[in-house]
Amino acid sequence: MAMYVGLTDNPEQRSQQHGSPSDWRLYSPFLNEDQARGWEKEAIERGFKGGPGGAGWKYGYTHTITSETREE
């Protein structure tokens, strides 16, 4: 199974939008957008699925992509 990585300003809402994955993992607030985008880019380079350039950046998150994962 693949892992998804993303950034958000509203982690609770994003978790719900992804279907509230059981292995949802939240990463503490980043100090600035450059730090957040760098973290996201490194995760994608390590094989995580995702796409840089989302609307938020204060928190990072990961979860396993399953057949029940939603993207809203």
Secondary structure, DSSP 8 states (H G I E B T S, - for coil): --EEEEEES-HHHHHHHTT--TT-EEE---SSHHHHHHHHHHHHHTT-B--S--S--SEEEEEE--TT----
